[in-house]
Amino acid sequence: MKLNVKKQNKSWLLLLSMLFVIFSASLFAADVSADQETLPAEVQLFNQAKQQFEAYNIDQAKETIVKALEIKPDYLDAQIFLGDIFKHLQEMELAEKAYKKALEISPENLAVCLQLASVYVSSEQNHKAVEFYKKVIELDSANLNAHLGLGRLYDNQGNNEESFRFFEKAFEIDSTSGDAMFGMAQSLSSLGKDDEAIELYKKAAKLGSAGAKSFLKFKKIEF
């Protein structure tokens, strides 16, 4: 008899615990919903667009973020996100337009400048990409991504000395950057300095550069 009572007590405790968890979750959801409703309409739409994008409802996200911008045209985060959506869709002209509007709102925004540079790289407008990477460096001389971007651009153009210079500067900024070391190795290889390049490829591989690892495996060089 006592055993049955203990079992019943345990069952009741388990049931009460489950009810408490469900009740707490309901209260939390209600609080989140209430907080969301107190936000400005454009912010609510922005949050909704992000959720739609994360759920791969890209067209819906685009429509929602446009509505947010109709309410507040100078909403910087929404304007940047619109550019991100167009970039994701490979609609580079529209991405450029969106990012330029974002730059009108925030003229010295490094993230927007880098996104514009990326758009120009994708659309093979290298001179414009160089312009925006250099603008980033003017605003932030220790910006790793801008130096890496210029290194890659000059490498693609066959300007190996300039390529090496920017990759070297990138490595000075971040001595753990395998990408910077890999870029330096490629530039030296293009300049005919193969022995020096191999040493840098090895260092880049140890820093985690997938490109350097692939190169060394292809060449059957241990690192």
N, C-alpha and C positions, 0 to 999 in steps of 0.2 A: 504493500500500500504506500509506504513511504517512498519507494522507488518511483512509483507512478506520479506522486506529487512533485518530486524533483524534476521529472521529465516535463511535466506540465509547466512548472515554473520556468524551466529553460526555454520552452516553446514560447511562453508569453514574453520573456525577455527578448528573445530573438525577433518576435513580431513587433514589439515596441521599438526596438532598435531600427528595424527596417522602416517603420512608420516615421520615426524621427528623421532618418536620412531623406526620405521622400519629401517630408514637410520642409526640411531645411533647403533642399534643392529648389522646391517651389518658391520659397521666399527669396532665394538668391536670383532666380529667373525673373521674379516680379520686380526686384530691385534693379536689375540690369535693364529691364524693359522700361521701368520708370525713368531711369537715368537717360536712356536713349531718347525718350519722349521730351525731356527737358532741353535737349541739344537743339541748336538752330537747324532749320529744315535742310540747309545745304550740307551740314555736317552729317545729318542722318542719311542723306542721299549718298554722300561720299563713303560712309561706312557700309552702306548697302551695296554700292558698286564694288568695293573691295571684296565683300563676301561673294558676290556674283562671279567676280573674276577668279577667285580661289576655287570656286565650284565649276570653273571652265564655261560659265555662261558669258562668254566674251561680248557678244552683241548686246545682251541685256546690260552688262556693266557699262558699255559705251553709252547707251541711251540714258542710263541713270546718272552718269557723271556729267553728261551734257546738261541734264536738268539742274544739277547742282550749280553748274556754271551760269545757267540762265538766271538763277536766283542771285548769285554773287560772282560776277565776271572776274573779279580780282582774287578769287580763291586760289592761292598758289598751289597747295597740295593737290587740288582737283585738276588744275591745269597740267601739272606735271604727270599726274596719273593718266590723264587723257593721252598725253604724249607716249607714256609707257604702253598703253593699250594699242595705239597705232603702230608703235615699234614692234610689239608682239605680233601684230597682224602683217608685218612687213610692208606697211603703208608708209613709206619713209617721207614722202612729201607732206602728208598730214601730220606725221610725228614731228617733222621740222617746224611746221606752222604752230603746233601746240607748244613745243618747247620754246619757240621764239616769243610767244605770248607770255609764257612763264618768265622769261628773261626780262620782258618789259615790266613785269610786276616786281621782280627781284634781280636787278641788273648784274649783281656780283655773286650770284648763286653758283657755287662750284659744281654741285650735282647736275644742274641744268646744263652748264657749259660742257661737262663731260658727256652728258647724254647727246647733246648736239654734235659733239666731235664724233661720237660713235655712229650717229646717223649718217654723217658725212663720209665716214670710212665705209659704211655699208653701201652707200650710193656712189662710191668711188669719186667723191669730191675731195680729194686729198688736201688741196690747198686750203679749203675751208676747215677741214679737220685740224690741220696744223695751226690755223689761226685760233681755234678755240682751245686746243691743248696749251698753246703758249699763253693765252689769256688766263687759264687756270694757274699756270706757273707764275705769272705776274702777281696774281692774287695770293698764291700759296706756293712759295718756292720749294717746299718739301712735299709736294703732292706726288705720291708714288705713281698713281694711275696715269697722270698726265705725262710723266717721263717715260713710262713703259709704252704708252700710246705713241709718243713721238719716235721712240726707238723702233717700234714695229713699222711705223709709216716710212721712216727713212730706209729701213731694211728692205721693204717692198719696192722702194724706188731705186734700190741699188746704191744708195748713198751710205756706204758702210762706215765711214769715219764718223759721220754725224750719228748714225745708228748706235755705234759703240759708245759715243760720248753720252748719249741720253740713257742708255742701259747702265753705263758705269755710274752715272749720277743716281739712277734709281737704286742701285745696289748700295750706294753711300747712304741713301735715305733709309733703306731697310736691308740690312745685311743678312736677313733670313729669306730674302726673295729668290726663290729658285728661278722664277721667270726672268728676273733681271740678269742673273748669272748665265742662264741659257741664251738670252739675247746677246750678251757680250761674246759668248762662245761662237754663236752664229756669225756675228760681225767679224770676228778675228778669222774665222774659217774663210769667209768671203774675201778677206784681205790677203789670203794666202799664208796666214800664220797658223798652220795646222797643229803644230806641236803645242803651242800656247792654248789653242782652242780646245784640244783634247783634255787638257788639265782643267779647263773651266767647265767643260761638259761633265767631267767627273764630279766636280764640286757642286754643279747644278743638280745632278742626279741625287747626291747626298742630301741636298736641300729639298728634295721632293719633286723636282721638275719632271713631269711625265714625258715631255719632249726630249729632254736630255737622256732619260732612261731608254726611250725607244731608239734614239740615235746610237747609243753605245751598244745596245743589244744587236742592232742591225750591223754594226761594225765589228761585233764580237769582241768588244773591249770590256774587261772587267772593271767594276767600280766599287 
